[in-house]
Amino acid sequence: MSLSDLTDLLTGATGGLDQLCSTLISQFAPASAQGDIAILAARIGYTA
């Protein structure tokens, strides 16, 4: 996946941060990944 793919994924995100993190993990981490993966995500300027 490229930076462009990441940008498209983040731009099209409509769910909460939990959903965003789950989507990032499923798209970028191989199914057989061993160990921990950390994602720091923040929504700036978001009003519900």
Backbone as JSON, one array per atom type, in Angstrom:
{
  "sequence": "MSLSDLTDLLTGATGGLDQLCSTLISQFAPASAQGDIAILAARIGYTA",
  "N": [[0.84, -1.17, 0.0], [0.4, 2.26, -0.64], [1.3, 5.71, 0.16], [-0.65, 7.24, -0.98], [-2.78, 5.42, -1.05], [-3.23, 5.19, 1.71], [-4.0, 7.84, 2.28], [-6.39, 7.99, 0.79], [-7.91, 6.08, 2.15], [-8.09, 7.23, 4.72], [-9.36, 9.67, 4.13], [-11.85, 8.83, 3.24], [-13.01, 7.82, 5.51], [-15.73, 7.2, 7.62], [-16.74, 6.24, 9.98], [-16.28, 5.83, 13.57], [-13.27, 6.38, 15.54], [-12.41, 3.89, 16.48], [-13.36, 2.15, 14.51], [-11.93, 3.14, 12.33], [-9.26, 2.52, 13.08], [-9.42, -0.29, 13.13], [-9.92, -0.75, 10.42], [-7.55, 0.24, 9.28], [-5.67, -1.57, 10.36], [-6.59, -3.98, 9.2], [-6.11, -3.46, 6.51], [-3.37, -2.84, 6.27], [-1.75, -4.52, 7.85], [-0.28, -7.68, 7.66], [-2.01, -10.8, 7.64], [-0.72, -12.75, 9.07], [0.82, -11.45, 10.95], [3.06, -11.11, 13.63], [3.28, -10.09, 16.98], [2.92, -6.77, 18.43], [0.9, -4.06, 17.24], [0.73, -0.62, 16.91], [-1.39, 2.19, 16.66], [-1.81, 5.58, 16.3], [-4.39, 7.73, 16.33], [-6.23, 10.61, 15.58], [-9.0, 12.75, 15.47], [-9.33, 15.82, 14.16], [-10.9, 18.91, 14.58], [-13.43, 17.91, 14.39], [-16.89, 17.76, 14.71], [-19.66, 16.48, 16.33]],
  "CA": [[0.0, 0.0, 0.0], [1.17, 3.49, -0.77], [0.81, 6.87, 0.9], [-1.9, 7.62, -1.65], [-3.8, 4.49, -0.54], [-3.52, 5.59, 3.09], [-4.76, 9.1, 2.21], [-7.75, 7.66, 0.34], [-8.58, 5.37, 3.24], [-8.4, 8.19, 5.79], [-10.31, 10.67, 3.62], [-13.17, 8.22, 3.11], [-13.46, 7.26, 6.8], [-16.97, 7.8, 8.12], [-17.06, 5.72, 11.31], [-15.51, 6.34, 14.69], [-11.85, 6.08, 15.54], [-12.23, 2.44, 16.63], [-13.56, 1.57, 13.17], [-10.8, 3.57, 11.51], [-8.09, 1.72, 13.47], [-9.66, -1.65, 12.66], [-9.76, -0.74, 8.97], [-6.12, 0.38, 9.01], [-5.02, -2.85, 10.68], [-6.95, -5.0, 8.21], [-5.55, -3.11, 5.21], [-1.92, -2.68, 6.24], [-1.03, -5.57, 8.57], [-0.49, -9.02, 7.11], [-2.81, -11.67, 8.5], [0.16, -13.57, 9.91], [1.71, -10.58, 11.71], [3.33, -11.48, 15.01], [3.67, -8.94, 17.79], [1.95, -5.7, 18.63], [0.83, -2.96, 16.28], [0.16, 0.56, 17.55], [-1.85, 3.25, 15.77], [-2.25, 6.79, 16.98], [-5.32, 8.41, 15.43], [-6.98, 11.72, 16.19], [-9.85, 13.48, 14.55], [-9.17, 17.23, 14.49], [-11.93, 19.76, 14.02], [-14.63, 17.11, 14.2], [-18.02, 18.04, 15.59], [-20.71, 15.46, 16.15]],
  "C": [[0.89, 1.24, 0.0], [0.6, 4.59, 0.12], [-0.52, 7.35, 0.31], [-3.06, 6.72, -1.19], [-4.22, 4.86, 0.88], [-4.37, 6.86, 3.11], [-6.2, 8.84, 1.79], [-8.54, 6.99, 1.44], [-8.99, 6.33, 4.35], [-9.43, 9.22, 5.36], [-11.73, 10.1, 3.56], [-13.73, 7.67, 4.41], [-14.71, 7.98, 7.29], [-17.33, 7.33, 9.51], [-16.24, 6.39, 12.39], [-14.05, 5.94, 14.58], [-11.57, 4.59, 15.71], [-12.36, 1.75, 15.28], [-12.4, 1.92, 12.25], [-9.56, 2.72, 11.81], [-8.24, 0.28, 13.0], [-9.46, -1.76, 11.15], [-8.28, -0.63, 8.6], [-5.37, -0.92, 9.25], [-5.33, -3.88, 9.6], [-6.35, -4.72, 6.84], [-4.03, -3.17, 5.17], [-1.15, -3.8, 6.93], [-1.31, -6.92, 7.92], [-1.22, -9.89, 8.13], [-1.93, -12.46, 9.47], [1.11, -12.73, 10.76], [1.83, -11.06, 13.16], [3.72, -10.23, 15.76], [2.57, -7.89, 17.83], [2.03, -4.67, 17.5], [0.15, -1.8, 17.0], [-0.22, 1.59, 16.49], [-2.29, 4.42, 16.64], [-3.12, 7.55, 15.99], [-6.07, 9.47, 16.21], [-7.81, 12.39, 15.11], [-9.83, 14.94, 15.0], [-10.25, 18.04, 13.81], [-13.24, 19.05, 13.77], [-15.7, 17.52, 15.19], [-19.13, 17.04, 15.29], [-22.08, 16.09, 16.21]]
}
